[in-house]
C-alpha cells in the first residue's frame, strides 16, 4: 500500500475507534443519573484492579446483535450500553477451542503458541506411556490429544481425583501416563499441557507481579492456560501460574453418581439439576453433560457459582477468604451445545435461535446479570473491566447449508498417494500431517484435481501459502503439511448428533462477539477488523502492566484493542 493509502487507512481506523471518556450518567443496572462524580471516580479508569473475562463458546457477533435487538439479553445489553462493541472481531483459524482460548490469554495464534487443535500431532513427541507404562516406546511422531482423555477417570466429573474439585488446582486429575512423552538426554518425561504451549500467558505475567489469578474451564487439560514458563512452572506436574484452577470434566457421565459426588463435595450450580441417564451408574453411560441443554446449563452453573464466590473474595468453594483475583473468569458451553444439538440450532440464515438455543443464550445472560449484581454488592463495579468474547463460533448457521461427508473418504483420498497420513483431525476443517512430507505436492495435486467435488474442498493450504500464515512444516514439528477448508456448511463426519461444528476458517466459525465494558464507558462501536488475540495485551494494559511481557505479543506484534484510550 502507498504511504497515502496507509495514512488514509490509519485515519479511517481512528474515526471508527472513538476515545472513551468517563460518562456522567448510567452505571451497570443503575437507572439514576450520577451527576456528582469526584476526581477519584474519574481516575479509576486508569486504575483497574480486576478483569473478568467471560468466553462464551459459539457466541457469534450476530447472536449478540440479535438478542440485543429483540431485548432477550438485557444484561449483555447493559455491557454494550457501557462498553466498546467490536462488531468485526475474529477468532483464530483454526477456530478450535485450544487455539481460540489461548489467543485470548497469550495474544498469539497457532504460529507462536504451536497449538493448532486440542487433538493434533507433533513429529518429535512419543505416544502416551499408557497403563502399564511404556515411556517413549512409540515414536517419535505422536498424536497430541489434550481433552478428557488425559484424566485419571474421564467418567467422573472430578476426573478421578476428588481434590481436583475441592482443591486449588483441577489439573491434579491429569494422569501423566495419558500425556505424550518427550525424550531428553535419554529420559522420557510427560509433556504437561502448560509445557506443550510454547508461549507464556497473562496468568503467568500477572502471577509474577504478585497478583491473584483464577480460571474455570471444561477439562483439567486447560492447565495449558498457565502458559509455558519453564523458570517458574514445574515440568513434571500441574502448572501453578493459576492460583485457582477449577475445571469439572464436562465429558464425564451424566449420572446420578456424578450429581451425588458434587453434592457430597459441597459444590452447587446456579441452574437446576438435569435429567440423568437411566443407564448410569455403570460402564454403559452414553450421555455426558453436553448431551442436553439442561445438563450443560447445570454444568456451566457450577462455574458461575465459583465466579460469584470469587467476586465475593472467597475461593471457588465459598469457604476461604483469599481476595478477589486480579484476573479471573470462565468458559460457557451452553450456547455451543445449543448450536450443535440436532433438535436445536438456528431456524434461519439470519441467526434466529431455536427454543433450545434461545434457552442457552438466556441462561448465559442471567449468569452475566448475577455476576454484575455481585460486583455491585461488593462495590467492585468501577474497579472491574468486563470482557465478553468467544473461543470460536459454529458453522453453519444456516441449516440448509449443512453437508456431511464421511471422514473415512477424506482419509482414503490422502492415503491413496505416497506414504499416506501420519495423522489427521477434521471437523469443518481438515488438518493433515503426512508420513513423508515429500508427498505434499502430490497429495495436494490429487485432492485438487480428483476430489474437489466429492470432498467439497473450498481451499487447500500448503507450501508458502501455509508457511506464511503459520510456520514452515518442514522446519516445525507441529505445523500440518496440508490444511483443507471445505465449502461453507461441510462437516467431515456422518454423526447424526450434530448439525454444526467449529475449527474451520469460515465466517460462521470465526466472526465472534467481543465487548469490553466498564460502567464509566460511553457506548461505542468499533467496526474495524480486530482479533481476539488483542484481548490478552488489553488485559495487561488495563492492569497497568506491559503487554510486551507476553511472548506472543512480541513475536506477532499484537496490539491492544482500539478505542479504549
VEXKEDREN-534093 format. One line per 10 residues: number of its first residue (from 0); their letters; for each residue x, y, z of C-alpha. Coordinates in Angstrom, 3 decimals, always signed. Example, Ala and Ser with C-alpha at 12.3 -4.5 7.8 and 13.67 -1.06 7.14 Angstrom:
0	AS	+12.300,-4.500,+7.800 ~ +13.670,-1.060,+7.140
// end
This chain:
0	XXXXXXXXXX	+0.000,+0.000,+0.000 ~ +1.250,+3.513,-0.748 ~ +2.068,+5.966,+2.016 ~ -1.089,+7.874,+1.116 ~ -3.104,+4.666,+1.372 ~ -1.564,+3.797,+4.733 ~ -2.330,+7.284,+6.031 ~ -5.939,+7.018,+4.834 ~ -6.316,+3.612,+6.471 ~ -4.961,+4.966,+9.751
10	XXXXXXXXXX	-7.410,+7.886,+9.647 ~ -10.305,+5.520,+8.900 ~ -9.325,+3.286,+11.830 ~ -9.147,+6.302,+14.117 ~ -12.581,+7.505,+13.027 ~ -14.192,+4.163,+13.950 ~ -12.223,+3.878,+17.217 ~ -13.547,+6.741,+19.361 ~ -11.783,+7.721,+22.529 ~ -13.742,+6.698,+25.588
20	XXXXXXXXXX	-14.141,+9.346,+28.213 ~ -15.793,+8.816,+31.603 ~ -19.562,+9.073,+31.286 ~ -21.628,+11.148,+33.639 ~ -24.806,+9.106,+33.597 ~ -25.518,+5.399,+33.895 ~ -23.665,+2.578,+35.586 ~ -24.480,-1.153,+35.145 ~ -28.005,-1.699,+36.416 ~ -28.315,+1.887,+37.681
30	XXXXXXXXXX	-31.171,+3.961,+36.271 ~ -30.297,+7.144,+38.147 ~ -28.055,+9.915,+36.889 ~ -24.662,+10.064,+38.539 ~ -24.035,+13.804,+38.456 ~ -21.730,+14.119,+41.404 ~ -18.640,+12.191,+40.383 ~ -15.443,+13.233,+42.110 ~ -11.912,+13.098,+40.741 ~ -11.221,+9.742,+42.331
40	XXXXXXXXXX	-14.123,+8.203,+40.387 ~ -12.731,+9.579,+37.141 ~ -9.254,+8.259,+37.850 ~ -10.461,+4.693,+38.308 ~ -10.380,+4.079,+34.568 ~ -6.623,+4.337,+34.890 ~ -6.548,+2.069,+37.905 ~ -8.482,-1.064,+37.005 ~ -7.885,-3.650,+39.725 ~ -9.802,-6.618,+38.287
50	XXXXXXXXXX	-10.530,-8.059,+34.855 ~ -13.410,-10.512,+34.473 ~ -13.042,-12.453,+31.217 ~ -16.054,-14.458,+30.002 ~ -15.603,-16.704,+26.983 ~ -18.894,-17.989,+25.564 ~ -18.251,-20.843,+23.130 ~ -20.171,-20.276,+19.908 ~ -21.244,-16.685,+20.591 ~ -21.269,-15.048,+17.167
60	XXXXXXXXXX	-21.362,-11.301,+16.736 ~ -24.792,-11.789,+15.141 ~ -26.037,-13.675,+18.226 ~ -25.246,-10.660,+20.358 ~ -26.753,-8.232,+17.858 ~ -29.940,-10.297,+17.532 ~ -30.547,-10.739,+21.246 ~ -29.921,-7.050,+21.949 ~ -32.336,-6.075,+19.163 ~ -35.011,-8.439,+20.465
70	XXXXXXXXXX	-34.496,-7.482,+24.108 ~ -33.821,-11.084,+25.157 ~ -30.383,-10.478,+26.722 ~ -30.807,-7.434,+28.984 ~ -27.607,-8.000,+30.937 ~ -25.385,-8.415,+27.893 ~ -27.113,-5.320,+26.548 ~ -26.090,-3.468,+29.727 ~ -22.493,-4.304,+28.912 ~ -22.821,-2.928,+25.382
80	XXXXXXXXXX	-24.525,+0.234,+26.668 ~ -21.406,+0.945,+28.730 ~ -18.763,-0.635,+26.578 ~ -17.000,-0.926,+23.284 ~ -18.675,-3.412,+20.977 ~ -16.223,-4.773,+18.399 ~ -18.617,-5.770,+15.637 ~ -15.946,-7.186,+13.330 ~ -13.945,-9.362,+15.719 ~ -12.286,-12.550,+14.529
90	XXXXXXXXXX	-11.053,-15.512,+16.485 ~ -8.215,-17.777,+15.354 ~ -8.028,-20.022,+12.316 ~ -8.162,-22.925,+13.044 ~ -11.068,-21.967,+15.273 ~ -10.726,-24.877,+17.682 ~ -11.156,-24.405,+21.433 ~ -7.471,-24.609,+22.355 ~ -6.086,-22.014,+19.905 ~ -9.229,-19.913,+20.408
100	XXXXXXXXXX	-8.858,-19.730,+24.180 ~ -5.082,-19.424,+24.085 ~ -5.472,-16.427,+21.773 ~ -7.360,-14.548,+24.482 ~ -4.765,-15.166,+27.184 ~ -1.467,-15.319,+25.246 ~ -2.013,-12.760,+22.494 ~ -0.918,-15.292,+19.886 ~ -2.161,-17.546,+17.121 ~ -1.021,-21.084,+16.354
110	XXXXXXXXXX	+2.035,-19.574,+14.697 ~ +3.549,-18.645,+18.053 ~ +1.747,-20.937,+20.519 ~ +2.373,-24.065,+18.439 ~ -1.149,-25.258,+19.298 ~ -3.442,-25.967,+16.343 ~ -6.137,-28.129,+17.929 ~ -6.801,-29.889,+21.224 ~ -6.127,-33.061,+19.207 ~ -3.173,-32.711,+16.858
120	XXXXXXXXXX	+0.284,-34.119,+16.066 ~ +3.934,-33.495,+16.904 ~ +6.746,-35.149,+14.922 ~ +9.175,-35.062,+17.881 ~ +6.978,-36.458,+20.663 ~ +6.089,-40.003,+21.688 ~ +2.744,-41.678,+22.337 ~ +1.486,-41.661,+25.945 ~ +3.113,-44.242,+28.191 ~ -0.253,-45.856,+28.966
130	XXXXXXXXXX	-1.039,-48.427,+31.644 ~ +1.131,-50.362,+32.263 ~ +3.552,-47.596,+31.357 ~ +5.911,-47.926,+28.424 ~ +7.601,-44.497,+28.332 ~ +8.644,-43.128,+24.934 ~ +8.321,-46.513,+23.244 ~ +6.173,-45.417,+20.288 ~ +7.548,-42.599,+18.161 ~ +8.895,-40.087,+17.519
140	XXXXXXXXXX	+5.791,-38.726,+15.922 ~ +2.643,-38.905,+18.021 ~ -0.917,-37.707,+18.396 ~ -1.131,-34.940,+20.998 ~ -4.632,-35.002,+22.435 ~ -5.397,-32.864,+25.484 ~ -9.027,-33.340,+26.447 ~ -10.951,-35.712,+28.714 ~ -8.588,-38.487,+27.574 ~ -5.835,-37.258,+29.935
150	XXXXXXXXXX	-7.987,-37.612,+33.081 ~ -7.400,-40.354,+35.597 ~ -11.067,-41.266,+35.150 ~ -12.938,-39.466,+32.379 ~ -16.275,-40.910,+33.518 ~ -16.126,-38.974,+36.805 ~ -16.801,-35.246,+36.972 ~ -13.761,-34.865,+39.236 ~ -11.575,-36.578,+36.606 ~ -10.853,-39.343,+39.084
160	XXXXXXXXXX	-9.356,-37.063,+41.741 ~ -11.757,-35.522,+44.336 ~ -9.134,-32.915,+45.213 ~ -9.439,-31.589,+41.652 ~ -12.791,-30.042,+42.593 ~ -12.151,-29.085,+46.207 ~ -8.518,-28.001,+45.953 ~ -7.000,-25.039,+44.125 ~ -5.860,-26.950,+41.036 ~ -8.052,-29.241,+38.920
170	XXXXXXXXXX	-5.000,-30.368,+36.941 ~ -4.254,-32.890,+39.705 ~ -6.808,-35.075,+37.863 ~ -4.389,-35.473,+34.945 ~ -2.690,-38.873,+34.709 ~ +0.898,-38.375,+33.423 ~ +0.698,-41.780,+31.735 ~ -2.023,-40.352,+29.474 ~ +0.205,-37.498,+28.271 ~ +2.526,-37.568,+25.248
180	XXXXXXXXXX	+6.188,-38.039,+26.105 ~ +9.330,-36.112,+25.303 ~ +12.730,-37.764,+25.197 ~ +15.550,-35.573,+26.506 ~ +19.029,-36.876,+27.281 ~ +17.724,-40.403,+27.369 ~ +14.972,-39.589,+29.865 ~ +11.290,-39.736,+28.926 ~ +9.106,-37.049,+30.503 ~ +5.386,-36.492,+30.181
190	XXXXXXXXXX	+4.511,-33.264,+28.348 ~ +2.015,-31.479,+30.567 ~ -0.412,-29.112,+28.847 ~ +1.270,-25.975,+30.228 ~ +4.570,-27.260,+28.869 ~ +3.064,-28.093,+25.455 ~ +2.176,-24.473,+24.652 ~ +5.242,-22.515,+23.507 ~ +4.396,-19.093,+24.942 ~ +3.543,-17.608,+28.309
200	XXXXXXXXXX	+0.097,-16.264,+29.231 ~ -1.473,-13.335,+31.061 ~ -1.866,-15.617,+34.076 ~ +1.897,-16.100,+34.246 ~ +2.650,-12.401,+33.819 ~ +0.084,-11.319,+36.414 ~ +1.101,-14.066,+38.844 ~ +4.722,-12.938,+38.540 ~ +3.610,-9.464,+39.605 ~ +2.166,-10.993,+42.783
210	XXXXXXXXXX	-1.479,-10.548,+41.829 ~ -4.061,-13.314,+42.181 ~ -5.213,-15.302,+39.131 ~ -8.104,-17.734,+38.616 ~ -9.885,-19.520,+35.764 ~ -12.679,-22.092,+35.275 ~ -12.937,-24.300,+32.180 ~ -14.235,-27.606,+30.817 ~ -11.315,-30.047,+31.197 ~ -8.380,-30.381,+33.605
220	XXXXXXXXXX	-6.336,-30.232,+30.366 ~ -6.925,-26.469,+30.361 ~ -3.868,-26.467,+32.569 ~ -2.454,-25.263,+29.238 ~ -3.639,-21.731,+30.106 ~ -0.917,-21.433,+32.741 ~ +1.423,-20.841,+29.809 ~ +4.930,-22.077,+29.219 ~ +7.050,-20.574,+31.970 ~ +9.949,-23.028,+32.460
230	XXXXXXXXXX	+11.738,-20.934,+35.074 ~ +8.649,-20.820,+37.314 ~ +6.491,-23.797,+36.348 ~ +7.052,-27.470,+37.160 ~ +7.886,-29.645,+34.155 ~ +6.537,-32.819,+35.772 ~ +3.281,-31.669,+37.373 ~ +0.357,-29.233,+37.182 ~ +1.055,-25.600,+36.374 ~ +0.926,-23.031,+39.153
240	XXXXXXXXXX	+0.501,-19.660,+37.424 ~ -3.221,-20.056,+38.062 ~ -3.672,-19.595,+41.789 ~ -7.075,-21.202,+41.386 ~ -7.979,-23.503,+38.511 ~ -11.440,-25.090,+38.602 ~ -12.338,-27.495,+35.791 ~ -15.056,-30.099,+36.307 ~ -14.880,-32.659,+33.491 ~ -17.624,-31.768,+31.011
250	XXXXXXXXXX	-17.410,-35.077,+29.138 ~ -17.960,-37.115,+32.282 ~ -21.073,-39.278,+32.640 ~ -24.430,-37.574,+33.024 ~ -25.230,-39.762,+36.031 ~ -26.756,-39.695,+39.492 ~ -23.347,-40.776,+40.753 ~ -21.736,-37.573,+39.498 ~ -24.547,-35.386,+40.851 ~ -24.221,-37.104,+44.229
260	XXXXXXXXXX	-20.456,-36.608,+44.154 ~ -20.860,-32.879,+43.597 ~ -23.328,-32.611,+46.479 ~ -21.025,-34.555,+48.799 ~ -18.184,-32.156,+47.984 ~ -20.318,-29.101,+48.733 ~ -20.434,-27.900,+45.119 ~ -23.579,-26.225,+43.827 ~ -24.841,-24.949,+40.490 ~ -26.829,-21.819,+39.726
270	XXXXXXXXXX	-29.004,-23.989,+37.439 ~ -31.360,-26.825,+38.439 ~ -30.187,-30.470,+38.281 ~ -30.560,-32.143,+34.880 ~ -32.297,-35.352,+33.914 ~ -29.651,-38.072,+34.194 ~ -29.020,-41.172,+32.107 ~ -31.039,-44.127,+33.457 ~ -28.255,-46.497,+32.379 ~ -25.853,-44.917,+34.840
280	XXXXXXXXXX	-24.015,-45.555,+37.068 ~ -22.007,-48.211,+35.325 ~ -19.871,-48.689,+32.225 ~ -22.785,-48.171,+29.799 ~ -23.196,-44.411,+30.135 ~ -23.768,-42.992,+26.680 ~ -24.518,-39.385,+27.636 ~ -22.353,-36.673,+29.110 ~ -23.035,-33.083,+30.173 ~ -23.013,-31.925,+26.533
290	XXXXXXXXXX	-25.926,-34.166,+25.573 ~ -28.772,-31.845,+26.618 ~ -29.410,-28.154,+27.269 ~ -30.445,-28.669,+30.910 ~ -27.327,-30.762,+31.534 ~ -24.854,-28.264,+30.098 ~ -26.538,-25.338,+31.861 ~ -26.221,-27.195,+35.158 ~ -22.577,-27.861,+34.335 ~ -21.885,-24.223,+33.436
300	XXXXXXXXXX	-23.738,-23.186,+36.588 ~ -21.049,-24.885,+38.682 ~ -18.515,-22.477,+37.227 ~ -20.865,-19.497,+37.526 ~ -21.206,-20.227,+41.239 ~ -17.414,-20.378,+41.503 ~ -17.157,-16.909,+39.895 ~ -19.754,-15.489,+42.297 ~ -17.715,-16.770,+45.227 ~ -14.532,-15.297,+43.754
310	XXXXXXXXXX	-16.173,-11.908,+43.269 ~ -17.057,-12.135,+46.958 ~ -13.341,-12.565,+47.738 ~ -13.633,-16.270,+48.522 ~ -12.248,-19.391,+46.864 ~ -14.432,-21.224,+44.347 ~ -15.962,-23.297,+47.150 ~ -17.035,-20.181,+49.012 ~ -15.187,-21.289,+52.150 ~ -11.860,-19.488,+52.406
320	XXXXXXXXXX	-11.246,-15.751,+52.067 ~ -8.463,-15.281,+49.538 ~ -9.346,-11.966,+47.867 ~ -10.932,-11.227,+44.503 ~ -8.481,-12.157,+41.719 ~ -6.850,-9.511,+39.536 ~ -7.831,-11.589,+36.510 ~ -10.426,-14.341,+36.552 ~ -13.258,-15.766,+34.519 ~ -14.769,-18.810,+32.900
330	XXXXXXXXXX	-15.808,-20.553,+29.726 ~ -19.510,-21.146,+28.935 ~ -20.502,-24.248,+26.962 ~ -24.306,-23.912,+26.872 ~ -24.561,-21.829,+23.683 ~ -22.196,-24.120,+21.785 ~ -24.243,-27.173,+22.761 ~ -27.455,-25.397,+21.796 ~ -25.993,-24.688,+18.343 ~ -24.858,-28.271,+17.770
340	XXXXXXXXXX	-27.672,-30.496,+19.003 ~ -29.843,-31.881,+16.212 ~ -33.087,-30.654,+17.757 ~ -31.773,-27.116,+18.307 ~ -29.501,-24.741,+16.373 ~ -30.877,-21.849,+14.321 ~ -34.171,-21.568,+12.487 ~ -32.995,-19.428,+9.572 ~ -29.959,-17.883,+7.886 ~ -30.334,-14.676,+9.926
350	XXXXXXXXXX	-29.363,-16.471,+13.125 ~ -32.778,-16.681,+14.771 ~ -32.276,-19.169,+17.621 ~ -34.392,-22.267,+18.150 ~ -36.128,-22.550,+21.553 ~ -33.290,-24.685,+22.915 ~ -30.591,-22.293,+21.762 ~ -32.617,-19.308,+22.987 ~ -32.780,-21.000,+26.386 ~ -28.999,-21.383,+26.433
360	XXXXXXXXXX	-28.448,-17.743,+25.446 ~ -30.868,-16.630,+28.167 ~ -29.001,-18.750,+30.722 ~ -25.711,-17.075,+29.827 ~ -27.363,-13.669,+30.061 ~ -28.836,-14.435,+33.507 ~ -25.413,-15.618,+34.648 ~ -23.806,-12.375,+33.480 ~ -26.512,-10.498,+35.376 ~ -25.745,-12.441,+38.556
370	XXXXXXXXXX	-22.080,-11.523,+38.239 ~ -22.843,-7.841,+37.716 ~ -25.111,-7.788,+40.768 ~ -22.404,-9.461,+42.827 ~ -19.810,-6.959,+41.629 ~ -22.174,-4.173,+42.655 ~ -22.823,-5.694,+46.073 ~ -19.080,-5.895,+46.674 ~ -18.530,-2.301,+45.399 ~ -16.263,-3.634,+42.640
380	XXXXXXXXXX	-18.048,-2.261,+39.576 ~ -15.801,+0.730,+38.961 ~ -12.609,-1.234,+39.592 ~ -13.534,-4.135,+37.270 ~ -13.235,-4.363,+33.497 ~ -15.557,-6.981,+31.978 ~ -14.654,-8.640,+28.670 ~ -17.046,-10.970,+26.826 ~ -15.976,-12.928,+23.758 ~ -15.785,-16.479,+22.382
390	XXXXXXXXXX	-13.179,-19.122,+21.622 ~ -14.987,-19.854,+18.364 ~ -18.262,-19.591,+16.501 ~ -20.126,-22.518,+14.949 ~ -20.810,-23.398,+11.325 ~ -23.183,-23.433,+9.567 ~ -25.725,-21.017,+10.990 ~ -27.996,-21.823,+8.051 ~ -29.049,-25.492,+8.419 ~ -29.828,-25.629,+4.707
400	XXXXXXXXXX	-26.094,-25.440,+4.009 ~ -25.255,-28.420,+6.218 ~ -23.498,-31.144,+4.230 ~ -21.843,-34.099,+5.948 ~ -19.030,-36.071,+4.350 ~ -17.569,-39.291,+5.698 ~ -14.207,-38.639,+7.348 ~ -13.043,-42.036,+6.063 ~ -13.468,-40.780,+2.483 ~ -11.114,-37.927,+3.257
410	XXXXXXXXXX	-8.552,-40.274,+4.778 ~ -8.783,-42.655,+1.828 ~ -8.145,-39.849,-0.657 ~ -4.952,-38.841,+1.154 ~ -3.750,-42.383,+1.818 ~ -4.018,-43.163,-1.905 ~ -0.921,-41.043,-2.552 ~ +2.630,-41.857,-1.465 ~ +3.132,-42.941,+2.140 ~ -0.201,-41.611,+3.318
420	XXXXXXXXXX	-1.265,-39.977,+6.555 ~ +0.667,-39.778,+9.777 ~ -2.316,-38.091,+11.448 ~ -5.492,-36.247,+10.530 ~ -8.028,-34.229,+12.515 ~ -11.190,-32.863,+10.972 ~ -14.436,-31.130,+11.823 ~ -15.441,-28.354,+9.415 ~ -11.762,-28.180,+8.534 ~ -9.130,-30.861,+7.976
430	XXXXXXXXXX	-5.525,-30.733,+9.182 ~ -3.226,-33.290,+7.576 ~ +0.209,-34.470,+8.692 ~ +1.903,-36.786,+6.169 ~ +4.200,-39.728,+6.802 ~ +6.507,-38.433,+4.075 ~ +6.481,-34.665,+3.717 ~ +7.960,-35.043,+0.227 ~ +4.486,-36.272,-0.793 ~ +2.874,-32.903,-0.047
440	XXXXXXXXXX	+2.704,-31.594,-3.616 ~ +1.370,-34.915,-4.951 ~ -1.285,-35.091,-2.232 ~ -2.409,-31.538,-2.957 ~ -2.428,-32.216,-6.712 ~ -4.561,-35.335,-6.231 ~ -7.025,-33.558,-3.943 ~ -7.348,-30.541,-6.214 ~ -7.823,-32.498,-9.443 ~ -9.752,-35.560,-8.285
450	XXXXXXXXXX	-11.565,-34.745,-5.074 ~ -12.645,-31.099,-5.201 ~ -16.251,-32.118,-5.693 ~ -16.725,-35.277,-3.621 ~ -14.888,-33.744,-0.640 ~ -16.365,-30.254,-1.234 ~ -12.931,-28.669,-0.955 ~ -13.070,-24.890,-0.915 ~ -9.372,-24.173,-0.477 ~ -6.127,-26.065,+0.051
460	XXXXXXXXXX	-3.296,-24.539,+2.078 ~ +0.226,-25.925,+1.668 ~ +3.722,-24.733,+0.857 ~ +4.258,-20.984,+1.036 ~ +0.527,-20.287,+1.358 ~ +0.583,-22.233,+4.629 ~ +4.013,-21.311,+5.995 ~ +3.431,-17.577,+5.541 ~ +0.446,-17.864,+7.849 ~ +1.881,-20.340,+10.340
470	XXXXXXXXXX	+5.330,-21.962,+10.484 ~ +7.043,-23.972,+7.773 ~ +6.056,-27.627,+8.371 ~ +9.434,-28.713,+7.042 ~ +11.064,-26.963,+9.998 ~ +8.334,-27.060,+12.634 ~ +7.219,-30.293,+14.321 ~ +3.632,-29.141,+14.938 ~ +2.501,-27.395,+11.736 ~ +0.280,-29.516,+9.432
480	XXXXXXXXXX	+1.535,-30.229,+5.935 ~ -1.858,-29.518,+4.364 ~ -4.972,-27.708,+5.598 ~ -8.305,-28.203,+3.835 ~ -11.005,-25.561,+4.263 ~ -14.189,-27.033,+2.770 ~ -17.218,-25.285,+1.337 ~ -19.405,-23.497,+3.895 ~ -21.602,-25.959,+5.768 ~ -19.436,-29.026,+5.195
490	XXXXXXXXXX	-18.582,-31.212,+8.187 ~ -16.289,-34.190,+7.777 ~ -18.413,-36.504,+9.903 ~ -21.538,-38.568,+9.403 ~ -22.519,-38.281,+13.066 ~ -26.257,-37.740,+13.451 ~ -25.794,-35.934,+16.779 ~ -24.526,-32.602,+15.458 ~ -25.832,-30.037,+12.993 ~ -22.897,-27.641,+13.351
500	XXXXXXXXXX	-19.180,-27.736,+14.174 ~ -16.202,-25.443,+14.579 ~ -12.493,-25.496,+13.872 ~ -12.674,-24.072,+10.381 ~ -11.865,-20.760,+8.745 ~ -15.402,-19.828,+7.643 ~ -17.216,-16.651,+8.670 ~ -19.596,-18.583,+10.938 ~ -16.584,-20.139,+12.691 ~ -14.548,-17.001,+13.239
510	XXXXXXXXXX	-16.821,-13.925,+13.431 ~ -17.403,-13.783,+17.174 ~ -18.776,-11.339,+19.706 ~ -16.344,-9.081,+21.579 ~ -17.362,-6.455,+24.129 ~ -15.160,-4.592,+26.614 ~ -17.275,-2.934,+29.285 ~ -16.962,-0.664,+32.300 ~ -19.679,+1.428,+33.988 ~ -17.810,+4.641,+33.153
520	XXXXXXXXXX	-17.578,+3.893,+29.425 ~ -19.855,+5.524,+26.923 ~ -21.466,+3.273,+24.367 ~ -19.217,+2.854,+21.343 ~ -18.848,+0.593,+18.357 ~ -15.642,-0.268,+16.542 ~ -16.226,-1.652,+13.070 ~ -12.583,-2.101,+12.108 ~ -11.299,-5.670,+11.939 ~ -9.867,-6.791,+15.289
530	XXXXXXXXXX	-8.742,-10.151,+16.639 ~ -9.366,-11.961,+19.895 ~ -5.583,-12.146,+20.305 ~ -5.818,-8.446,+21.236 ~ -7.680,-9.326,+24.434 ~ -4.500,-10.514,+26.176 ~ -2.435,-7.318,+25.804 ~ -5.563,-5.302,+26.653 ~ -5.899,-7.190,+29.960 ~ -2.318,-6.391,+30.921
540	XXXXXXXXXX	-2.632,-2.768,+29.834 ~ -5.787,-2.366,+31.930 ~ -3.972,-3.694,+34.991 ~ -1.056,-1.328,+34.456 ~ +1.330,-3.982,+33.132 ~ +3.422,-4.036,+29.968 ~ +1.788,-6.119,+27.182 ~ +5.282,-6.839,+25.842 ~ +5.774,-9.212,+28.756 ~ +3.759,-11.655,+26.642
550	XXXXXXXXXX	+5.923,-13.753,+24.322 ~ +3.304,-13.874,+21.561 ~ +2.748,-10.118,+21.665 ~ +6.427,-9.630,+20.867 ~ +6.503,-12.399,+18.259 ~ +3.348,-11.360,+16.402 ~ +3.194,-7.637,+17.228 ~ -0.276,-7.988,+18.752 ~ -1.710,-4.544,+19.627 ~ -4.067,-3.514,+22.407
560	XXXXX	-7.709,-3.258,+21.314 ~ -8.500,+0.161,+19.827 ~ -10.984,+2.633,+21.232 ~ -10.033,+2.250,+24.903 ~ -7.740,+5.240,+25.287
// end
